[in-house]
Amino acid sequence: MLKEFKEFALKGNVIDLAVGVVIGGAFGKIVTSLVNDIIMPTVGLLLGKIDFTNLYINLGDKVYPTLAAAKEDGAATINYGLFINTVIDFLIIAFAIFIAVKQVNRFRKKNEPEKAPATTKECPYCISAIPLKATRCPQCTSPLIEGEAVGAKA
């Protein structure tokens, strides 16, 4: 069982997946920092010095000056400012992944060998492979006109 696990774990796809997860986690942290520390403060400043991390709806009767104070007191809150930050986070990551996949597909198309043009076609009666320029099937002797069978000899 240990041998089978070792073979599975050391396959290229599993290692590639592990590297992708680690890099994705690090990328997620970078994007979160970008959103929380650069984008949202700039947007908040442009919208009249709004701190999105402090935007919340208190579901209790008490009034709190900040979200941190409400959380410290254990109040139930709807944190829509943090939700906005998370949505922007997601959109940036989704866009970055879209661009990365688009580039990988573009490189993959360049590296794929071009398919050679077909040199044979299929006889519609006997389903055998025949040359494209053939006017009669060599197997069933059906006459072919412009790639179509006219009639088959039975």
N, C-alpha and C positions, 0 to 999 in steps of 0.2 A: 504494500500500500504506500509506503514511504517512497519507493522508487517511482510509482505512478504519479504521485504528487509532485515529485521533483521534475519529472518530464513535463507535466502540465505547467508548473510554475516557471520553467525556464524556456517555454515556447516563446517565440518572438512576439506574438500578439499580446500575451499576458504582460510581458515586460513593457511593451509599448503603451498598453493601457495604464499600467502603474505610473509610468513617466508622465503620461497625459494628465492623470488625476493630480499628481503633485504639482505640475506646472499650472494646471487649471486652478488649483487652490491658491497658489501664489498670485496668479493673475487676478483672481477674484478679490484678494486683499488689496491689490494695487488699485483696482477699479473702485472698491469701496472707499479707500482713502481719497482717491480723486474726487469722488462724488461728495463725500462728507467734508473734506478739507479745502477743496478748491471750487468746485462747481456750485454747490448749494450756498456757501457764504456769498459768492458773487451774485447769484440769482436773488438771494435774500436782500443784499445791499441794493440791487436794482429795483426791487419791489418795496422799498421803504424800510430797510434794516430789519427784515423779518428773519428770525432764527427758526428754521424749519424743524430742528430737533425739539423745539419747545412748543410746537403746535399740537394741541391735544384737546379732547373734549372730556371734561370731568363728569363722571356718571354719578357722583355723590353730591351731598349738600354743601360740603366744605369748599372754600375757595383756596387755591394754591397758586403761588406766584410762578412756579416752574414745574415742569414735568418731573424733575428729580425730587422736588419736595412732595409731590403727590405720590410718587412711587415709594418714597421713604415712609410716608404715613400709611401706605397700603391701600390707597384709594384706587378704585376701578376707573380706568381711563381708556379712551380710544385715541391711539397715537397716530393720527393721520399724517403728521409731519414726517415721522420716521418711515411711514408707509410710502410717502412720496419719494423719500431718499432711496428706499429699496426698489421702487419701480424704475427710477432713473438708473440705478445700479444695473438692474436686469436689462434694460434697453441698451446700455453701453456694451455689456457683455454679449448680448445676443447679436448686436451689430458687428462686434469684433469677430465672433465665431462665424457669422455669415461671410464676412470678408475673407477670413482664413479658408473656409471651405470652398469659396469661389476661386481663390488662388490655387488651391490644391487641385481642383477639377481642371483648371486651365493648364496647369503643368502636366497633369495626367493625360490630357488630350494631346499635348505636344509629344509626349514620350510613347504613346501608343503607335505601333506600326500601322501604316495605312493598309486597308484591306485591298487585296488584289482584285481586279474586276473579275466577275464571274466568267468562266469559260464554258460552263455547261448549263443546261436547263433540264427540266423534268418533263418527260413525255406524259401528257394528261391521261393516256390510256393504260400504259403498262408501268408507269412511274419509274422508269429507268432513266439514268443520266445520259443525256445526248449532247453533242456539241451545239453551241449557240447557232452556228450557221447551217446546221443540218436541215434539210427539207423533207426528210423521211426518217422515221425512227428505225434504227438497225435491229431492234429487238422484235417489235410487233409489226413493222413495215407500214405504220400509219403515215399517210402524207401530212406534212406540216407546212403551212403557209404563214409566213411572218410570225413564227413562233407558236401558232395555233394548230391544232389537229383538225384536218378536214373530215376525215372519216377513218374508221379503223377496219382492217380486215380481220374477220373473226375466224 
